[in-house]
Amino acid sequence: MDTIDRKLLQILHENSRISIVELSQKINLSRPSVKERINKLVEQGVITKFTIQVSMQKIEESITFFTELSQVTIPVEKTLILLKNNPYVNEVHIVSGDVNYLVKATVTSTTEMKELLAKWMQFANVKTSIVLESPVENQLHLDREY
């Protein structure tokens, strides 16, 4: 992956809806070359999907929180199924240290949050922090020097 690929990824990360024409202008390559590079990055697994970022507040999912699950008493496979199939869960990370899982979830009310945490308390120790503000989100820096 060269500097052009990195710049291409950085631009696509900021706006995956940008047109090939705009991309080719921003990185000074022909449209076919840009398209070919994108296809190559997809084939290599560097780009795994093109997606959107949703404002949870705009869809009335206004309480976002992180929960640390530790001392989990059920197998990994069952834990992951429970977390993946939960409609409130946004992200699940298996982490090192005293914590087993770091879970990001979003709910519409503290009642929903309390019910969700009560379910998790049946199989793990739970420590939760509510997000008050997210001044930096989904940041990617591919244009830095190595």
Buried (B, 14 or more C-beta within 10 A) or exposed (E): EEEBBBBBBBBBBEEEEEEBEEBBEBBEBEEEBBBEBBEEBEEEEEBEEEEEEEEBEEEEBEBBBBBBBBEBEEEEEEBEEBBEEBEBBBEBEEEEEEBBBBBBBBBBEEEBBEEBBEEBEEBBBBEBEEEEEEEEEEEEEBEEEE
